[in-house]
Amino acid sequence: MNTCYVIDDEEHAIDTLVNYINKLPGLNLVGTSLNPLKAIDEITNSIQVDIVFLDVDMPEISGLDVADIISPHTAVIFTTAYPNYAVQAFEKNGSDFLLKPISFERFTKSVTKVQHLIKSKKVAETHHEEEQFFINPGIKGRIIQLSYSEIIYIEGLKNYVVLYTVDGKHITYLSMREIEKLLPMSRFTRIHKSYIVSIEKIKSIDGNNVILSPSIELPIGISFKDSFIHLINSRTLRSGRKVQ
């Protein structure tokens, strides 16, 4: 559920957007205002707003100027009857631009787009917060901090694993199954009974081998090949055109 607020100097324009907002289950209207200065005060000081529908052309203060003030706190969807404002709107980091009169179909597409942007931002922030972790290298009294982004690949050896990073390697006494469960699935994948690789460190795939750098080439295990290829295919850019 995303909270939203409507700012426009025309009552009928607000009514249209309020009607649309009430039709979408993923939106919660927390305020409207004909007065942009009042809206600025509420959005920056009183209420949490995810999305603001903001008219560009208003008498007291331009919506473009309002966006400069509120955009650090919320996503802005500009609304206007004048298409020539589009470039300026996106220069102000507007999430989208709706040209009046606004159809419900166009409104829905815009909201869906912005909701995806908000969700992606939250996921990125969560990953950033959880970037660091600690390992026990098996040396009494010693704990080492690492970042997921440092890891190139992990090798399983008997009762311990070796984490190969951009700066060297580190040992910790976990099994491959244990460390696989602890790693974020969106960033790592197992390609072999002995290897887990960082997806972002994959440079290329050559037959049954994964290339991580000019000097690091790891085999893809038979039992892991199907799931690995499925992962790669899901992240491969493809054209919708038919090849003649």
C-alpha atoms as an extended CHARMM CRD file, in Angstrom:
* protein
*
       244  EXT
         1         1  MET       CA              0.0000000000        0.0000000000        0.0000000000  PROA      1               0.0000000000
         2         2  ASN       CA              1.3670000000        3.4070000000       -1.0050000000  PROA      2               0.0000000000
         3         3  THR       CA              0.1910000000        6.6840000000        0.5030000000  PROA      3               0.0000000000
         4         4  CYS       CA             -0.5290000000        9.5280000000       -1.9060000000  PROA      4               0.0000000000
         5         5  TYR       CA             -1.3540000000       13.2210000000       -1.9500000000  PROA      5               0.0000000000
         6         6  VAL       CA             -2.8560000000       15.4630000000       -4.6640000000  PROA      6               0.0000000000
         7         7  ILE       CA             -1.8020000000       19.0880000000       -5.2380000000  PROA      7               0.0000000000
         8         8  ASP       CA             -3.6970000000       21.1320000000       -7.8380000000  PROA      8               0.0000000000
         9         9  ASP       CA             -5.2100000000       24.6210000000       -7.9740000000  PROA      9               0.0000000000
        10        10  GLU       CA             -8.3360000000       23.3050000000       -9.7200000000  PROA      10              0.0000000000
        11        11  GLU       CA            -10.9670000000       21.4800000000       -7.6560000000  PROA      11              0.0000000000
        12        12  HSD       CA            -12.2540000000       19.3840000000      -10.5650000000  PROA      12              0.0000000000
        13        13  ALA       CA             -8.7210000000       18.1470000000      -11.3080000000  PROA      13              0.0000000000
        14        14  ILE       CA             -8.3540000000       17.0310000000       -7.6970000000  PROA      14              0.0000000000
        15        15  ASP       CA            -11.7560000000       15.3200000000       -7.8190000000  PROA      15              0.0000000000
        16        16  THR       CA            -10.7470000000       13.3410000000      -10.9090000000  PROA      16              0.0000000000
        17        17  LEU       CA             -7.5520000000       12.0600000000       -9.3160000000  PROA      17              0.0000000000
        18        18  VAL       CA             -9.2630000000       11.2860000000       -5.9980000000  PROA      18              0.0000000000
        19        19  ASN       CA            -11.8160000000        9.2120000000       -7.8950000000  PROA      19              0.0000000000
        20        20  TYR       CA             -9.0400000000        7.3030000000       -9.6720000000  PROA      20              0.0000000000
        21        21  ILE       CA             -7.0800000000        6.7870000000       -6.4540000000  PROA      21              0.0000000000
        22        22  ASN       CA            -10.1110000000        5.3220000000       -4.7070000000  PROA      22              0.0000000000
        23        23  LYS       CA            -10.4770000000        2.7770000000       -7.5130000000  PROA      23              0.0000000000
        24        24  LEU       CA             -6.9880000000        1.3420000000       -7.0330000000  PROA      24              0.0000000000
        25        25  PRO       CA             -6.5660000000       -0.9690000000       -4.0120000000  PROA      25              0.0000000000
        26        26  GLY       CA             -2.8290000000       -0.2840000000       -3.7770000000  PROA      26              0.0000000000
        27        27  LEU       CA             -3.2510000000        3.4320000000       -3.0020000000  PROA      27              0.0000000000
        28        28  ASN       CA             -4.2210000000        5.2230000000        0.1990000000  PROA      28              0.0000000000
        29        29  LEU       CA             -5.1400000000        8.9090000000       -0.1340000000  PROA      29              0.0000000000
        30        30  VAL       CA             -3.7850000000       10.8810000000        2.8340000000  PROA      30              0.0000000000
        31        31  GLY       CA             -4.4400000000       14.4240000000        1.6380000000  PROA      31              0.0000000000
        32        32  THR       CA             -5.3070000000       16.9460000000       -1.0610000000  PROA      32              0.0000000000
        33        33  SER       CA             -4.7000000000       20.6590000000       -1.3280000000  PROA      33              0.0000000000
        34        34  LEU       CA             -5.4810000000       23.6070000000       -3.5810000000  PROA      34              0.0000000000
        35        35  ASN       CA             -2.6970000000       25.4520000000       -1.7650000000  PROA      35              0.0000000000
        36        36  PRO       CA              0.7860000000       24.1640000000       -2.6500000000  PROA      36              0.0000000000
        37        37  LEU       CA              2.4330000000       25.9570000000        0.2840000000  PROA      37              0.0000000000
        38        38  LYS       CA              0.1370000000       24.1950000000        2.7420000000  PROA      38              0.0000000000
        39        39  ALA       CA              0.8330000000       20.9110000000        0.9780000000  PROA      39              0.0000000000
        40        40  ILE       CA              4.5970000000       21.4190000000        1.2630000000  PROA      40              0.0000000000
        41        41  ASP       CA              4.2650000000       21.9350000000        5.0120000000  PROA      41              0.0000000000
        42        42  GLU       CA              2.1620000000       18.7960000000        5.4690000000  PROA      42              0.0000000000
        43        43  ILE       CA              4.3410000000       16.5710000000        3.2920000000  PROA      43              0.0000000000
        44        44  THR       CA              7.6570000000       17.6550000000        4.7920000000  PROA      44              0.0000000000
        45        45  ASN       CA              6.5660000000       17.9660000000        8.4180000000  PROA      45              0.0000000000
        46        46  SER       CA              3.3690000000       16.0940000000        9.2280000000  PROA      46              0.0000000000
        47        47  ILE       CA              2.5600000000       13.0670000000        7.0830000000  PROA      47              0.0000000000
        48        48  GLN       CA              4.4340000000       10.3120000000        5.2880000000  PROA      48              0.0000000000
        49        49  VAL       CA              3.6730000000       10.3960000000        1.5610000000  PROA      49              0.0000000000
        50        50  ASP       CA              4.9600000000        7.9200000000       -1.0220000000  PROA      50              0.0000000000
        51        51  ILE       CA              3.4850000000        9.4930000000       -4.1820000000  PROA      51              0.0000000000
        52        52  VAL       CA              2.4640000000       13.0950000000       -4.9060000000  PROA      52              0.0000000000
        53        53  PHE       CA              0.3170000000       13.9850000000       -7.9220000000  PROA      53              0.0000000000
        54        54  LEU       CA              1.5180000000       17.5160000000       -8.5950000000  PROA      54              0.0000000000
        55        55  ASP       CA              0.1060000000       20.1000000000      -11.0040000000  PROA      55              0.0000000000
        56        56  VAL       CA              2.8420000000       22.0440000000      -12.7810000000  PROA      56              0.0000000000
        57        57  ASP       CA              1.1170000000       25.3600000000      -13.5580000000  PROA      57              0.0000000000
        58        58  MET       CA             -0.1350000000       26.9740000000      -10.3220000000  PROA      58              0.0000000000
        59        59  PRO       CA             -0.3650000000       30.6980000000       -9.4480000000  PROA      59              0.0000000000
        60        60  GLU       CA              1.3880000000       30.8550000000       -6.0630000000  PROA      60              0.0000000000
        61        61  ILE       CA              4.3340000000       28.6070000000       -6.8250000000  PROA      61              0.0000000000
        62        62  SER       CA              5.2090000000       26.3960000000       -9.7750000000  PROA      62              0.0000000000
        63        63  GLY       CA              4.8600000000       22.6760000000       -9.3180000000  PROA      63              0.0000000000
        64        64  LEU       CA              8.4280000000       22.3970000000      -10.5880000000  PROA      64              0.0000000000
        65        65  ASP       CA              9.5790000000       24.4350000000       -7.5850000000  PROA      65              0.0000000000
        66        66  VAL       CA              7.3980000000       22.4040000000       -5.2380000000  PROA      66              0.0000000000
        67        67  ALA       CA              9.0830000000       19.2550000000       -6.5430000000  PROA      67              0.0000000000
        68        68  ASP       CA             12.5070000000       20.6070000000       -5.5870000000  PROA      68              0.0000000000
        69        69  ILE       CA             11.3180000000       20.7890000000       -1.9860000000  PROA      69              0.0000000000
        70        70  ILE       CA              9.3740000000       17.5530000000       -1.6130000000  PROA      70              0.0000000000
        71        71  SER       CA             11.1220000000       15.1580000000       -4.0220000000  PROA      71              0.0000000000
        72        72  PRO       CA             13.7250000000       13.9890000000       -1.4710000000  PROA      72              0.0000000000
        73        73  HSD       CA             10.7960000000       12.6670000000        0.5670000000  PROA      73              0.0000000000
        74        74  THR       CA              8.4270000000       11.3280000000       -2.0840000000  PROA      74              0.0000000000
        75        75  ALA       CA              7.9520000000       10.2360000000       -5.7040000000  PROA      75              0.0000000000
        76        76  VAL       CA              6.3870000000       12.9510000000       -7.8800000000  PROA      76              0.0000000000
        77        77  ILE       CA              3.9720000000       12.3880000000      -10.7580000000  PROA      77              0.0000000000
        78        78  PHE       CA              3.4940000000       15.6960000000      -12.5730000000  PROA      78              0.0000000000
        79        79  THR       CA              0.0870000000       16.5890000000      -14.0290000000  PROA      79              0.0000000000
        80        80  THR       CA             -0.5460000000       19.3970000000      -16.5180000000  PROA      80              0.0000000000
        81        81  ALA       CA             -2.5260000000       20.4280000000      -19.5720000000  PROA      81              0.0000000000
        82        82  TYR       CA              0.6580000000       21.7170000000      -21.2380000000  PROA      82              0.0000000000
        83        83  PRO       CA              2.9070000000       19.1110000000      -22.9340000000  PROA      83              0.0000000000
        84        84  ASN       CA              5.8000000000       21.5710000000      -23.2230000000  PROA      84              0.0000000000
        85        85  TYR       CA              6.4670000000       21.0930000000      -19.4940000000  PROA      85              0.0000000000
        86        86  ALA       CA              7.4590000000       17.4390000000      -19.9780000000  PROA      86              0.0000000000
        87        87  VAL       CA             11.2100000000       17.9860000000      -20.3400000000  PROA      87              0.0000000000
        88        88  GLN       CA             11.3590000000       20.2950000000      -17.3210000000  PROA      88              0.0000000000
        89        89  ALA       CA              9.3310000000       17.8240000000      -15.2810000000  PROA      89              0.0000000000
        90        90  PHE       CA             11.7830000000       14.9900000000      -15.8710000000  PROA      90              0.0000000000
        91        91  GLU       CA             14.7160000000       17.3180000000      -15.2420000000  PROA      91              0.0000000000
        92        92  LYS       CA             13.2050000000       17.7830000000      -11.7750000000  PROA      92              0.0000000000
        93        93  ASN       CA             13.4410000000       13.9960000000      -11.2780000000  PROA      93              0.0000000000
        94        94  GLY       CA              9.7390000000       13.5020000000      -11.8070000000  PROA      94              0.0000000000
        95        95  SER       CA              8.7840000000        9.8250000000      -11.7130000000  PROA      95              0.0000000000
        96        96  ASP       CA              6.1920000000       10.3230000000      -14.4620000000  PROA      96              0.0000000000
        97        97  PHE       CA              4.2170000000       12.9560000000      -16.3900000000  PROA      97              0.0000000000
        98        98  LEU       CA              0.4360000000       12.8730000000      -16.9450000000  PROA      98              0.0000000000
        99        99  LEU       CA             -1.1240000000       15.0950000000      -19.5900000000  PROA      99              0.0000000000
       100       100  LYS       CA             -4.6240000000       16.4020000000      -18.8250000000  PROA      100             0.0000000000
       101       101  PRO       CA             -7.2960000000       15.2890000000      -19.3960000000  PROA      101             0.0000000000
       102       102  ILE       CA             -6.0130000000       12.1450000000      -17.6830000000  PROA      102             0.0000000000
       103       103  SER       CA             -7.6000000000        8.8210000000      -18.5720000000  PROA      103             0.0000000000
       104       104  PHE       CA             -7.9350000000        6.1110000000      -15.9330000000  PROA      104             0.0000000000
       105       105  GLU       CA             -5.8950000000        3.7490000000      -18.1190000000  PROA      105             0.0000000000
       106       106  ARG       CA             -2.9710000000        6.1720000000      -18.3370000000  PROA      106             0.0000000000
       107       107  PHE       CA             -3.2860000000        6.9160000000      -14.6060000000  PROA      107             0.0000000000
       108       108  THR       CA             -3.1060000000        3.2060000000      -13.7720000000  PROA      108             0.0000000000
       109       109  LYS       CA             -0.0170000000        2.6790000000      -15.9400000000  PROA      109             0.0000000000
       110       110  SER       CA              1.7080000000        5.6110000000      -14.2920000000  PROA      110             0.0000000000
       111       111  VAL       CA              0.9260000000        4.4170000000      -10.7720000000  PROA      111             0.0000000000
       112       112  THR       CA              2.1080000000        0.8840000000      -11.5620000000  PROA      112             0.0000000000
       113       113  LYS       CA              5.3840000000        2.2400000000      -12.9390000000  PROA      113             0.0000000000
       114       114  VAL       CA              6.0120000000        4.4250000000       -9.8980000000  PROA      114             0.0000000000
       115       115  GLN       CA              5.0800000000        1.6750000000       -7.4430000000  PROA      115             0.0000000000
       116       116  HSD       CA              7.7100000000       -0.5390000000       -9.0710000000  PROA      116             0.0000000000
       117       117  LEU       CA             10.2720000000        2.2610000000       -8.7320000000  PROA      117             0.0000000000
       118       118  ILE       CA              9.4240000000        2.6790000000       -5.0460000000  PROA      118             0.0000000000
       119       119  LYS       CA              9.6700000000       -1.0600000000       -4.4320000000  PROA      119             0.0000000000
       120       120  SER       CA             13.0170000000       -1.2870000000       -6.2380000000  PROA      120             0.0000000000
       121       121  LYS       CA             14.3840000000        1.5830000000       -4.1880000000  PROA      121             0.0000000000
       122       122  LYS       CA             13.3270000000       -0.0710000000       -0.9360000000  PROA      122             0.0000000000
       123       123  VAL       CA             14.9170000000       -3.3640000000       -1.9960000000  PROA      123             0.0000000000
       124       124  ALA       CA             18.1500000000       -1.5620000000       -2.9040000000  PROA      124             0.0000000000
       125       125  GLU       CA             18.1760000000        0.2000000000        0.4620000000  PROA      125             0.0000000000
       126       126  THR       CA             17.6240000000       -3.1070000000        2.2590000000  PROA      126             0.0000000000
       127       127  HSD       CA             20.5140000000       -4.7130000000        0.3690000000  PROA      127             0.0000000000
       128       128  HSD       CA             22.7070000000       -1.7460000000        1.2410000000  PROA      128             0.0000000000
       129       129  GLU       CA             21.8480000000       -2.0630000000        4.9370000000  PROA      129             0.0000000000
       130       130  GLU       CA             22.6500000000       -5.8000000000        4.8940000000  PROA      130             0.0000000000
       131       131  GLU       CA             25.7840000000       -5.5680000000        2.7540000000  PROA      131             0.0000000000
       132       132  GLN       CA             28.1940000000       -6.3680000000        5.5840000000  PROA      132             0.0000000000
       133       133  PHE       CA             28.4520000000       -9.6630000000        7.4730000000  PROA      133             0.0000000000
       134       134  PHE       CA             30.9230000000      -11.4060000000        9.7860000000  PROA      134             0.0000000000
       135       135  ILE       CA             32.7100000000      -14.7610000000        9.6020000000  PROA      135             0.0000000000
       136       136  ASN       CA             34.6320000000      -16.7910000000       12.1450000000  PROA      136             0.0000000000
       137       137  PRO       CA             37.9510000000      -17.8810000000       10.5870000000  PROA      137             0.0000000000
       138       138  GLY       CA             38.5190000000      -20.5150000000       13.2520000000  PROA      138             0.0000000000
       139       139  ILE       CA             41.1440000000      -18.4800000000       15.0750000000  PROA      139             0.0000000000
       140       140  LYS       CA             40.3050000000      -17.9590000000       18.7360000000  PROA      140             0.0000000000
       141       141  GLY       CA             39.0700000000      -14.4580000000       19.4780000000  PROA      141             0.0000000000
       142       142  ARG       CA             39.1050000000      -13.3430000000       15.8330000000  PROA      142             0.0000000000
       143       143  ILE       CA             36.0820000000      -12.2410000000       13.7670000000  PROA      143             0.0000000000
       144       144  ILE       CA             36.3370000000      -10.8400000000       10.2180000000  PROA      144             0.0000000000
       145       145  GLN       CA             33.8890000000       -8.4550000000        8.5420000000  PROA      145             0.0000000000
       146       146  LEU       CA             33.2530000000       -8.8380000000        4.8080000000  PROA      146             0.0000000000
       147       147  SER       CA             30.8740000000       -7.4050000000        2.2120000000  PROA      147             0.0000000000
       148       148  TYR       CA             28.8200000000       -9.4850000000       -0.2100000000  PROA      148             0.0000000000
       149       149  SER       CA             30.0910000000       -7.2790000000       -3.0320000000  PROA      149             0.0000000000
       150       150  GLU       CA             33.6860000000       -8.3330000000       -2.2240000000  PROA      150             0.0000000000
       151       151  ILE       CA             33.0420000000      -12.0320000000       -2.8360000000  PROA      151             0.0000000000
       152       152  ILE       CA             33.9920000000      -13.4660000000       -6.2330000000  PROA      152             0.0000000000
       153       153  TYR       CA             33.2630000000      -17.1160000000       -5.4640000000  PROA      153             0.0000000000
       154       154  ILE       CA             33.2040000000      -19.6740000000       -2.6680000000  PROA      154             0.0000000000
       155       155  GLU       CA             34.8570000000      -23.0850000000       -2.7150000000  PROA      155             0.0000000000
       156       156  GLY       CA             33.8210000000      -26.0030000000       -0.5210000000  PROA      156             0.0000000000
       157       157  LEU       CA             36.6550000000      -28.1220000000        0.9440000000  PROA      157             0.0000000000
       158       158  LYS       CA             35.8270000000      -30.9610000000        3.3800000000  PROA      158             0.0000000000
       159       159  ASN       CA             34.4800000000      -29.3240000000        6.5670000000  PROA      159             0.0000000000
       160       160  TYR       CA             35.1380000000      -25.6920000000        5.6530000000  PROA      160             0.0000000000
       161       161  VAL       CA             34.7250000000      -23.2010000000        2.8190000000  PROA      161             0.0000000000
       162       162  VAL       CA             37.0650000000      -20.6640000000        1.2650000000  PROA      162             0.0000000000
       163       163  LEU       CA             35.6490000000      -17.2520000000        0.3590000000  PROA      163             0.0000000000
       164       164  TYR       CA             37.6550000000      -15.7420000000       -2.4840000000  PROA      164             0.0000000000
       165       165  THR       CA             37.3470000000      -11.9490000000       -2.4740000000  PROA      165             0.0000000000
       166       166  VAL       CA             38.7880000000       -9.0650000000       -4.4570000000  PROA      166             0.0000000000
       167       167  ASP       CA             41.4430000000       -8.6740000000       -1.7460000000  PROA      167             0.0000000000
       168       168  GLY       CA             42.3300000000      -12.2840000000       -1.0000000000  PROA      168             0.0000000000
       169       169  LYS       CA             40.7180000000      -15.3470000000        0.5500000000  PROA      169             0.0000000000
       170       170  HSD       CA             39.1600000000      -16.2360000000        3.8990000000  PROA      170             0.0000000000
       171       171  ILE       CA             38.3540000000      -19.5620000000        5.5220000000  PROA      171             0.0000000000
       172       172  THR       CA             35.3180000000      -20.2480000000        7.6970000000  PROA      172             0.0000000000
       173       173  TYR       CA             34.1430000000      -23.5610000000        9.1230000000  PROA      173             0.0000000000
       174       174  LEU       CA             30.7650000000      -23.9480000000        7.4510000000  PROA      174             0.0000000000
       175       175  SER       CA             29.5470000000      -26.5570000000        4.9850000000  PROA      175             0.0000000000
       176       176  MET       CA             28.5420000000      -25.5810000000        1.4530000000  PROA      176             0.0000000000
       177       177  ARG       CA             24.9160000000      -26.2780000000        2.3150000000  PROA      177             0.0000000000
       178       178  GLU       CA             25.0980000000      -24.0350000000        5.3800000000  PROA      178             0.0000000000
       179       179  ILE       CA             26.6870000000      -21.0730000000        3.6180000000  PROA      179             0.0000000000
       180       180  GLU       CA             24.3950000000      -21.4580000000        0.6020000000  PROA      180             0.0000000000
       181       181  LYS       CA             21.3750000000      -20.9880000000        2.8940000000  PROA      181             0.0000000000
       182       182  LEU       CA             22.9250000000      -17.8820000000        4.4610000000  PROA      182             0.0000000000
       183       183  LEU       CA             23.7790000000      -16.0920000000        1.2040000000  PROA      183             0.0000000000
       184       184  PRO       CA             21.2250000000      -13.8100000000       -0.5340000000  PROA      184             0.0000000000
       185       185  MET       CA             19.8050000000      -15.8290000000       -3.4590000000  PROA      185             0.0000000000
       186       186  SER       CA             19.5030000000      -12.7180000000       -5.6290000000  PROA      186             0.0000000000
       187       187  ARG       CA             23.2900000000      -12.2840000000       -5.5840000000  PROA      187             0.0000000000
       188       188  PHE       CA             24.7840000000      -15.7770000000       -5.4830000000  PROA      188             0.0000000000
       189       189  THR       CA             24.1790000000      -19.1020000000       -7.2140000000  PROA      189             0.0000000000
       190       190  ARG       CA             25.6240000000      -22.5780000000       -6.8810000000  PROA      190             0.0000000000
       191       191  ILE       CA             27.1140000000      -23.9340000000      -10.1080000000  PROA      191             0.0000000000
       192       192  HSD       CA             28.8760000000      -27.0440000000       -8.8000000000  PROA      192             0.0000000000
       193       193  LYS       CA             28.9870000000      -29.2120000000       -5.6880000000  PROA      193             0.0000000000
       194       194  SER       CA             32.1840000000      -27.3380000000       -4.7830000000  PROA      194             0.0000000000
       195       195  TYR       CA             31.4600000000      -23.8110000000       -6.0620000000  PROA      195             0.0000000000
       196       196  ILE       CA             29.1090000000      -20.9090000000       -5.3860000000  PROA      196             0.0000000000
       197       197  VAL       CA             29.6550000000      -17.7940000000       -7.5100000000  PROA      197             0.0000000000
       198       198  SER       CA             28.6970000000      -14.1500000000       -7.2200000000  PROA      198             0.0000000000
       199       199  ILE       CA             26.2610000000      -13.4800000000      -10.0670000000  PROA      199             0.0000000000
       200       200  GLU       CA             27.5160000000       -9.9200000000      -10.5120000000  PROA      200             0.0000000000
       201       201  LYS       CA             31.0950000000      -11.1870000000      -10.9290000000  PROA      201             0.0000000000
       202       202  ILE       CA             30.2470000000      -13.4690000000      -13.8700000000  PROA      202             0.0000000000
       203       203  LYS       CA             32.0130000000      -12.1010000000      -16.9590000000  PROA      203             0.0000000000
       204       204  SER       CA             30.8930000000      -14.7560000000      -19.4280000000  PROA      204             0.0000000000
       205       205  ILE       CA             29.8940000000      -18.3890000000      -19.8900000000  PROA      205             0.0000000000
       206       206  ASP       CA             31.9200000000      -20.5700000000      -22.2160000000  PROA      206             0.0000000000
       207       207  GLY       CA             30.3660000000      -23.9860000000      -22.7510000000  PROA      207             0.0000000000
       208       208  ASN       CA             30.3940000000      -25.7310000000      -19.3750000000  PROA      208             0.0000000000
       209       209  ASN       CA             32.5460000000      -23.1200000000      -17.6810000000  PROA      209             0.0000000000
       210       210  VAL       CA             31.8600000000      -19.8400000000      -15.8990000000  PROA      210             0.0000000000
       211       211  ILE       CA             34.4380000000      -17.1030000000      -16.4650000000  PROA      211             0.0000000000
       212       212  LEU       CA             34.8530000000      -14.7890000000      -13.4770000000  PROA      212             0.0000000000
       213       213  SER       CA             38.0950000000      -13.1420000000      -14.5960000000  PROA      213             0.0000000000
       214       214  PRO       CA             40.9230000000      -13.8480000000      -17.0630000000  PROA      214             0.0000000000
       215       215  SER       CA             42.4870000000      -16.1170000000      -14.4390000000  PROA      215             0.0000000000
       216       216  ILE       CA             39.3640000000      -17.6300000000      -12.8350000000  PROA      216             0.0000000000
       217       217  GLU       CA             37.3740000000      -20.2230000000      -14.7620000000  PROA      217             0.0000000000
       218       218  LEU       CA             35.0880000000      -22.6370000000      -12.8840000000  PROA      218             0.0000000000
       219       219  PRO       CA             33.2260000000      -25.7340000000      -14.1310000000  PROA      219             0.0000000000
       220       220  ILE       CA             29.4280000000      -26.0150000000      -14.1420000000  PROA      220             0.0000000000
       221       221  GLY       CA             28.3470000000      -29.2610000000      -12.4800000000  PROA      221             0.0000000000
       222       222  ILE       CA             25.9070000000      -31.4930000000      -14.3650000000  PROA      222             0.0000000000
       223       223  SER       CA             23.3440000000      -31.5180000000      -11.5300000000  PROA      223             0.0000000000
       224       224  PHE       CA             23.4340000000      -27.7010000000      -11.2810000000  PROA      224             0.0000000000
       225       225  LYS       CA             23.4900000000      -26.8670000000      -14.9930000000  PROA      225             0.0000000000
       226       226  ASP       CA             19.7330000000      -26.6910000000      -15.6460000000  PROA      226             0.0000000000
       227       227  SER       CA             18.9940000000      -24.3220000000      -12.7460000000  PROA      227             0.0000000000
       228       228  PHE       CA             22.0140000000      -22.1690000000      -13.6090000000  PROA      228             0.0000000000
       229       229  ILE       CA             21.0610000000      -21.8530000000      -17.2870000000  PROA      229             0.0000000000
       230       230  HSD       CA             17.4890000000      -21.0090000000      -16.2530000000  PROA      230             0.0000000000
       231       231  LEU       CA             18.8380000000      -18.2130000000      -14.0320000000  PROA      231             0.0000000000
       232       232  ILE       CA             21.0060000000      -16.8160000000      -16.8250000000  PROA      232             0.0000000000
       233       233  ASN       CA             18.1600000000      -16.9900000000      -19.3430000000  PROA      233             0.0000000000
       234       234  SER       CA             15.8820000000      -15.0790000000      -16.9570000000  PROA      234             0.0000000000
       235       235  ARG       CA             18.4290000000      -12.2460000000      -16.8740000000  PROA      235             0.0000000000
       236       236  THR       CA             19.3060000000      -12.2070000000      -20.5740000000  PROA      236             0.0000000000
       237       237  LEU       CA             18.0640000000       -9.2980000000      -22.6870000000  PROA      237             0.0000000000
       238       238  ARG       CA             16.1210000000      -10.5540000000      -25.6810000000  PROA      238             0.0000000000
       239       239  SER       CA             14.3740000000       -9.0050000000      -28.6500000000  PROA      239             0.0000000000
       240       240  GLY       CA             10.6960000000       -9.7130000000      -29.1800000000  PROA      240             0.0000000000
       241       241  ARG       CA             11.2810000000       -9.7070000000      -32.9270000000  PROA      241             0.0000000000
       242       242  LYS       CA             11.2300000000      -12.9020000000      -34.9230000000  PROA      242             0.0000000000
       243       243  VAL       CA             14.5220000000      -13.7430000000      -36.5680000000  PROA      243             0.0000000000
       244       244  GLN       CA             14.0550000000      -14.4510000000      -40.3010000000  PROA      244             0.0000000000
